[in-house]
Amino acid sequence: MTIFVALMAKTKYNRIKAALSEADKTAGSLAEHLGVHKSTVSDWCTNNNQPSIQDLYKIAKFVGVDHPGDLLIPIKKG
């Protein structure tokens, strides 16, 4: 008997992991900076959970991006 598993593409809402890499910063350093657990940042980086708007602003400042919206994945039209 063959079992088929349907794999759905996971929707990505943010690019925090990429921004950390581009800024040469670690998820651990972000967690320490924000005062949250490393697993919280891990969930954000893997898009299992999303940060609050307030945290998104803090993350943007931490990684040195001009606008918090730069950490979000644009919606594809069409």
C-alpha positions as a Python dict, from the first residue, in 0.01 Angstrom:
ca = {
    (1, 'M'): (0, 0, 0),
    (2, 'T'): (139, 337, -101),
    (3, 'I'): (73, 642, 110),
    (4, 'F'): (61, 973, -71),
    (5, 'V'): (129, 1290, 122),
    (6, 'A'): (13, 1613, -34),
    (7, 'L'): (267, 1884, 27),
    (8, 'M'): (127, 2231, 8),
    (9, 'A'): (362, 2519, -51),
    (10, 'K'): (399, 2708, 272),
    (11, 'T'): (307, 3074, 242),
    (12, 'K'): (591, 3306, 331),
    (13, 'Y'): (487, 3632, 488),
    (14, 'N'): (820, 3776, 597),
    (15, 'R'): (1188, 3774, 504),
    (16, 'I'): (1332, 3816, 854),
    (17, 'K'): (1574, 3525, 810),
    (18, 'A'): (1716, 3679, 491),
    (19, 'A'): (1738, 4025, 650),
    (20, 'L'): (1931, 3883, 945),
    (21, 'S'): (2174, 3715, 707),
    (22, 'E'): (2216, 4030, 498),
    (23, 'A'): (2288, 4228, 817),
    (24, 'D'): (2534, 3959, 936),
    (25, 'K'): (2328, 3911, 1254),
    (26, 'T'): (2199, 3596, 1417),
    (27, 'A'): (1854, 3491, 1529),
    (28, 'G'): (1999, 3452, 1877),
    (29, 'S'): (2123, 3810, 1883),
    (30, 'L'): (1781, 3932, 1768),
    (31, 'A'): (1611, 3729, 2042),
    (32, 'E'): (1843, 3878, 2302),
    (33, 'H'): (1789, 4230, 2165),
    (34, 'L'): (1409, 4195, 2180),
    (35, 'G'): (1402, 4001, 2506),
    (36, 'V'): (1220, 3704, 2354),
    (37, 'H'): (1302, 3333, 2343),
    (38, 'K'): (1514, 3201, 2055),
    (39, 'S'): (1227, 2972, 1953),
    (40, 'T'): (1006, 3279, 1900),
    (41, 'V'): (1256, 3425, 1653),
    (42, 'S'): (1293, 3082, 1493),
    (43, 'D'): (916, 3070, 1437),
    (44, 'W'): (930, 3413, 1272),
    (45, 'C'): (1223, 3311, 1052),
    (46, 'T'): (1045, 2998, 933),
    (47, 'N'): (711, 3177, 894),
    (48, 'N'): (541, 2947, 1145),
    (49, 'N'): (436, 3258, 1334),
    (50, 'Q'): (456, 3633, 1271),
    (51, 'P'): (586, 3917, 1486),
    (52, 'S'): (362, 4200, 1602),
    (53, 'I'): (377, 4529, 1415),
    (54, 'Q'): (568, 4677, 1710),
    (55, 'D'): (824, 4396, 1694),
    (56, 'L'): (847, 4429, 1316),
    (57, 'Y'): (956, 4793, 1363),
    (58, 'K'): (1216, 4686, 1622),
    (59, 'I'): (1344, 4412, 1390),
    (60, 'A'): (1374, 4658, 1101),
    (61, 'K'): (1582, 4891, 1314),
    (62, 'F'): (1797, 4602, 1439),
    (63, 'V'): (1881, 4478, 1088),
    (64, 'G'): (1916, 4829, 949),
    (65, 'V'): (1635, 4841, 694),
    (66, 'D'): (1469, 5176, 627),
    (67, 'H'): (1110, 5056, 641),
    (68, 'P'): (950, 4765, 830),
    (69, 'G'): (756, 4681, 514),
    (70, 'D'): (1087, 4578, 357),
    (71, 'L'): (1073, 4274, 585),
    (72, 'L'): (744, 4156, 431),
    (73, 'I'): (695, 3945, 119),
    (74, 'P'): (491, 4135, -143),
    (75, 'I'): (156, 3992, -249),
    (76, 'K'): (175, 3844, -598),
    (77, 'K'): (-88, 3989, -829),
    (78, 'G'): (-275, 3781, -1077),
}
